[in-house]
């Protein structure tokens, strides 16, 4: 849907799938969604033609994945997302068919497609993601207006995923301001300059993976000690009330003003196939627990277990809910009292 420029604010963009009288508990924002195509080949030939089978076609992008997983945990959610061109219309149809409540904000450029190629023989998967559309400032403003109008009654808003080209690096700072004005709490999971700029506004919970953590610190982040230095900085400077840094197979570190907690990943009951959907699965799980009133450590424990369960599935396919819950009891928790002095030269 397109709205006129330079006019009074347009009505709320298209909303699909909402049930009458059912107020969603969580709002998600996806500025750069995808249509995720998953193809499978028996063996990937480096020369010549590869015959592929289509495993799945689904709506994707950080916030959309989080909304999908929240619904699997029984938490109602509404996904606010951009949609452009024929691919944007297909994205809408896929969300409708899946029954995900969503608000589509029209943009001029086409929504992107991403490809996950699974090789059956090796059980390896390759995630190929293009940059996506280029957006104008006015389109970004419409997204902020849509988010503000759709908010209000949601205790948590999850902004997840990259920013499209054309939007200012401080876009998520505007999101943070509007979420706070609406009386909600922002959970942010992004990367690059957009991540760094958002820290100046402050968010309720920030999740970083190792790559994102290294971009903030300018040094290697591989251990719980490395993560503790970053999280301490984020919490003491007010960039985040809760800082969660994930460390791959090690697990995650959850930090608040009360201290740090190491959450050691459980042993996997099978061979890991892909980490493509682990981060979004974790964010959905910890948000589920926060909505239910759990403390941050308990929320992160389910998050770590769910991320582990997600690694047992190829591409961005949904984790097994029973496996995630079973792994929760196997997450080892180590609480660390006190604070850690930051190293000199910390960014």
N, C-alpha and C positions, 0 to 999 in steps of 0.2 A: 504494500500500500504506500502511495506517495501523498504527501501533504503539500499545500502551497507554502512558498517561502515568503517571509516578510509580512505574514498575516497574523491574526490572533492565534493563540495556541490551538492546535488541532485537537479533536476528540481523542480519547485513548485509542492507540492503534489496535489492530485486530486482536481479539482475544478468543482463543479456541480451547475447547475441552473442559471449560469450567463447569462444575456441577452446581446447580442452584442451591444456595444456602450453605455450601461447603467452603468456608474461609480457609485458604491455604495457610500453612504455618510458616513456610520458608519461601523467600523470593530469591531467584538466581538470575544472574546477568551474564550473557554471553555476547561479547561484541564482535567476535570473529568465529561464528559457528562453521560447521562443515557438514557435508554429506559424506559419511564414512562408508567407503566401499571396501569390502573384504573379499579378496580373491585367494584361491588356493591352487597350487600346482603340486604335482607329485615330486618333481625334481626341477629346479631352476636351471635351465640350460643357458649358458653364457652366450652362445651363438645359435641363431635359428629361432624358430617360433616356439613359444610356450603356450600350451593349451591350459586354460584356467577354468576353474569352477567358481561360480559366485556363491560365497558362503552367506553373505548378509549385506544389506544396504540399510543404513540407519542414520537418523539425525545425530550429529555429534557436536563437539565443542565443549569446553570445560563446564560451564554452567548447566548446559543441557544434560551432560552426563551426570552431574551432581543431582539435578532434579529427578532424573530416571532412577538413580540409586536411592534417593530419599523415599520415593514412592515404594520401592521394594522393601524398605524398612518400615513402611506403614506411615510415613510422614507426608502429608499433602504438600505439594510444591507448585509454584508457578515459575516458568522460565521466560524471562524477558530476553529477546534476542533480535539481531538484525536479520533481514531477509531481502535479497536482491535478485532480480531477474527471474528467469525460468527455474534456475536452481534454487532460488529462494522460495518459489512457490512449491517446488518439490519438497523442500525442507519442511514447509508448513504441513503438507500432506502427510509426510512421514510422522510428524509429531501428532497430528490428528489421529492417524491410524493406531498409534501407540497409546493414545489416551492421555498424553501429557498436556496439562493445562499450560498455555503459553500465550505470550503477547509478542506479536511480530511488529517490528519497526522497519518500514520500508527504506531501502537505500538504492542508489542508482546502479552501482556496480554489482556484478554477479556474486552470489555466495560461492564459496570455494568447495571443492571436493577434495577429499584425502583418500589415500589408498593404503590398505594394509595387505601385503602379499605374504601368504603363509606357504612355506615349503613343507609338505607333509613328510618327506623323507627325513629331513633333519629336525623337523618341528620348530624351525626358526621362523620368526615373523619380521618383516621389514615395514616400518611405518613411514610413509612418504607424504609429506605435508607441504603444500604450496603456501605462499604468504597470504593469499586471499585478496579481497577487494581493497580499493583505496576509497576512504571515506572523507566527506567534507565536514567542516566544523558544524554546519547547520544540521547535518545528520547526527552528529554526536550530541548536539543539544537536544534533538528530538528524543534520543535515547535516554538522556538524563530526565527529561520531562516525563517520559513513559515510566521510568523507574519510580519517580516521585509519586505519580498518580497511582501506580499499582501497589505502592508501599502503604505504610500507615499502620496496618494491623499485624504486620509480620515482625516477630521478635528478632529474626535473623535474616540478613541478606548476604548471599554468597556471590561474590564477583570472582569469576574464574576464567582463565585463559588469556591469550595474547590480545594486544590491541591491533586493529588493522592499520595499515599505512594511512597517513593523512591526519590522524587524530593526534593531539598534543600529548606529550609524555605525561603531563600532569592530569590526564583525564580521570584517573581513579581517585585523585584528590577531590575532584568535584563530586564523584560518587560518594566518597566518604562523608563529605559535608552534608549531602542530601539525606543519606542514611541516618546520620546523627540527628538532623533536624526532624526526621520522622519518628524519632524515638526508638530506632532499631539498632542492632549491632551488626557491624560489617565483618565478615570473614573473607579475607582476600588471598587469592592464589594466582599470582601472575609472575612475570619475569622481565628482565631487561630494564631499560630506563623507566618504564611505567611503574615497576616495583619500587625503584629508588625514590621516585617522585612521590609516590603514595605515602611513604614513611614520614614525610614532612607534615602530613595531616593527622596521622595516628589512626589506627584501626583497632577493633576489638581483638581479632585473632589473625595472625599472619602465618601462612604455611610456606616454607621454602624447602626445595630439594637441595641436594649438594651443589648442583651447578649454579642455582640462583644464589645460594649462600656464598659461594666463591666470588660471584660477581659483586657482592656487597662488601666482602672483606678484603678482596684482592689477594687472598692466600688460599691454600689448599684446605678444604673441609672434608675430612675423612673419618674423624673420631668423635666421640662424645665430647671430649675436651675442646676440640675445634668448634663444635656446634655451640658449646656453652659460652664461649667468648662472644659469638655473634648474638645469641639469644639474650645474654646479659646486656649487651649494647642496645638491642631493640626495646627491651623492657624498661631499662633505666632512663632512656631518652624519651620515653612516651610514644615511640613509634608503634608499639603494640602492647595491649594488656596481656595477651598470651602469645608467645612465640613458639612455633613448632617447626623444628628443622628435621627433615627426614634424611636418613643415612643409608638408604638402600637395604642391603641384607642385614645390617646391624640393627635397624629399627628407627627410633626417633627420639628426639629430646624435646620435652615439653617444659616451658619456663614461664613463671609468673613472678610477681614481686615477692612471693613467699619462698621462691627457690626453684631448683631444677629437678626434673625427674627423667631418668633414663628408662625408655621402654624398649626392651630387647625383643626383636622379631622372633616369632615362634618358628620352630623347624617346620619346613613344608612337608605335607604328606605326599607330595608328588613332585615331578620335575617342573621347574618354572618354565613357562612358555613365552611370556611377554610381560613387560612392565608398563605397557602403553596406557592402561587404564587405572594403574595403582593409585596415583595421586588423587584423581577425582573420586575414586572409591573411598579413600581414606577421609577426604573432606566430607563426603556424604555421611559416613559413619559417625564421625566426631560431631557433626552438626545434629544428627539424630539424637545422640546422647545429651547434647547441650539443651536441645528443645525439651527433653524429658526431665531436665533439671540436674543432670549429673555434673560432677566437678570436672575440671579440665583434664586431669590425669586419667580418670575413668573414661572420659570421652576419647582421649588419644589412644587408650589401650584398645578400644574397639576399632579405632581407625587403623592402628598398626596391624591388627588381626585381619581386617578387611582388605587392606592393601596386599597382605600376604596371600589371601584367598584369590585376589584378582590376578596375581601372577601365575596362577594355575590355568588361566584361560587364555586362548590366543587373541591377539588384536585387542580391541576395546570391548569385547563381549562381557556381559555382566558376570560377576562373581557368584559362586554358590553361597546362598544365604546361610545354610546350615553349616557349611565349612567355616565361614567367617565367625559364626557364633561359637563353634567348637574351638577354634584357634584362640579366641579371646582368653580362655583360661590358661593358655600356654605362653602368654606374653609376660615375660619377667620384668618386674618393676623395681627400680632402684632409685630411692629418693636421696637427693644430695642437699644438705643444709647449707645455708650461707650463700655468699655471692663470690664471684671470681673477679679479680682485678683484670681489667682489659689490657692487652698488650699495647705497647707504644706504637703509634702510627696507624691504629685502627681507623678505617675509613668512616 
